[in-house]
Amino acid sequence: MGTLGEAQIGISTFFPSPHPSGQCGTNGLPLTPNSIVILGRFQHVKSLYHENVCQYLDITRVKNERLIVAEEFFSENLKTELKNRKHFSWSEIRHIAFEVLHGLSFLNAHGIVHRNLSLGNICLTPKGQIKISKSGLYYITGFGAHVAFPVGCPEFMAPEVILSGHGLSPLFGPSGPKERGLWASLSESHDVKKIFSKILFLAKSSRDSSRIFLELVFEDHQASQRLKEIPPDLISFLNNCLSTDVTKRPAPIALLHHDVFSGFDKTKIKLDNGFQKFPPVFDLRDLEVRDYHLNDDFSSDGDDEEDLLSERPLHEVFHLWTLAGGDLEGELKKCGLIKAKPPIMSLPILLLQNGEELGMEKDRLMLLDATAVPASLTQLREFHRIVLFQRLLEGYPYTRDRIVREARIDIPPLLRGKIWAALLGVQYDALMSSPAAHRKFKRVLKAWVVSHTDLVYWQGLDSLCAPFLSLHFNDEALAFACLAAFIPKYLHNFFLKDNSAIIQEYLAVFSQLIAFHDPELFNHLGESGFIPELYAIPWFLTMFCRKYEASLLFYNIRTQITNANSYRNVFPLKKIYHLWDSLLLGNSSYPLCIGVAILEQLRDQLLSFGFNECILLFSDMPGKYFISQSFAQTLRNKFSLLPRSAVIPIQF
């Protein structure tokens, strides 16, 4: 996975094509907005990394379905280099061609066709490395079907792409049903028409005269003598690239093995995805050895002159930038790429019955504006906690004790998933992170049920899985491993086919703890008939991810009715994260202390309430209790005073 290095965060924007108002699909439901479709397709390109491809970081959907994309960015590219009249040597040209083909081969291997290649999209790093940008635009827009502009630079379009025009081509994919009027207008514009005509004329001349396309290009530019200066192997390579017959034109991976690259090391060709959830440990030969102890002070570690930010992964720098107040839309507004218009200027002159709007002044961004704005990283200051945890995770499991100690202070949200896995004792397995294992939520639950034949699926298991899957959305194997380690530790035998005895025993211990910590509250709840069976089962069965819905609950003081209970989510996942940050540091009795701490927070209200009021209170409990400082302090106090005898009946 690449680090920031000398790169920047580039921000660009475009509009997807809108659906006509009120249009429905074949199922009678409203069509999914194209912006939502693009958001879904973006997740694939976001998960890819290659040394010759600019990495995608994030996409944001804002007002009027505008999409803003954040991507790795370099200010220098082939266009700027040629504009500055720089001349490349033949060896430099070979190097550029090899790395461009290397990046294109990687994209092809993962189902992506660039289609938007141009001089401006071939970036140069300060070290001379090639990075291809805007590589996923054609893919995320559904091969151009979800935008109102044609994807691609006219000067570099292949003849067959120009001939396919608008609509669906069986060979080259759709160019977009919304492009028809735009394509026609572009084709009629003088500059674009001249380019298209020239490309098609040269292609036709090459086919009719059986002459090499490259020779026709040089003749057209009156530079036939310059052709003789090009090395023969490079001429052969260019002729293969410029073949007008698409069936004879080699793919990028085949061109990498051309004779022109005979001096290059082909073993360095990498087509596998380099995006890693857990970066590899540093080479021991380059690792600075020092002794780490639990009482080490890292506050003064490192050289003040060391640029730690440039050593961090790019997606991590982007996360820190957003935490520091970075705003994608705000950066575009500063540069004038997003301009607010008076509402009256946005009204159409004519509105047809099918919802089509006519007569509006077209915003230039309804077409594609290839401008990329570099984001300012000056607001990034402190990220030592992330650096510390990243280094500790690289030494896991040797550094697990230090991870536990640091986690008691706080857990950085960016690394929460990895830290949770370390606290649960989960070791990352590369085999389980194969692409075949990265699918959907249902597969994790099915895998757990199949691998635990003595247990069954109870309502609430999906809630237990949700926090892990949300943190490991693209790594279901790790989510499954966390779930499989979590349940035996905190919910042993809770998912037996007949779990009534286990739950009753657990609730009995919970009642003892209430009586131990607060006898007055225990007696009041008992006299009111508000026993733990009425409110605590969903707490412990889902580890506080769900609670009771009281609208269907009926109660008879002589008969406990449990078959009318229903559940709903108690708090958003982000608040559950904070609670589980503490839970994973405790033992199997820690959930009991959480339950007692919740009652402690509500003590004054519960003592003044009767049965009905208690039911209503627990059915609409605010989320502030789980993240307040007072709750955290209460929880620590309850756990520190927990009598060992109180948890002896539970055999974990």
Secondary structure, DSSP 8 states (H G I E B T S, - for coil): --B-TT-EEEEEEE-B----TT-B-TTSSB---HHHHHHHHHHHHHT--BTTB--EEEEEE-GGG-EEEEEEE-S-BHHHHHHTT----HHHHHHHHHHHHHHHHHHHHTT-------GGGEEE-TTS-EEE-STTHHHHTTTTTTBSS--S-GGG--HHHHHH-SSEETTTEE--GGGHHHHHHHHHSHHHHHHHHHHHHHHHHHHHH---HHHHHHHHTT-HHHHTTS-HHHHHHHHHHT-S-TTTS--HHHHTTSGGGTTS-GGG---S----SS-----GGG-------TT---TT-S-TT---GGGSBHHHHHHHHHHTT--HHHHHHHTTSS----GGGG--SEE-TTS-EES----GGGS-----EE---TT----HHHHHHHHHHHTTTTTHHHHHHHHTT---GGGHHHHHHHHTT----GGGGSGGG---HHHHHHHHHHH-TT----TTHHHHHHHHHHHTTT-HHHHHHHHHHHHHHHSTTTTSSS-HHHHHHHHHHHHHHHHHH-HHHHHHHHHHT--GGGTTHHHHHTTTSEEEEGGG---BTTB---TT-EEEE-S-HHHHHHHHHHHTTS-TTHHHHHHHHHHHHTHHHHHH--HHHHHHHHHT--THHHHSHHHHHHHHHHHHT--GGGGTTS--
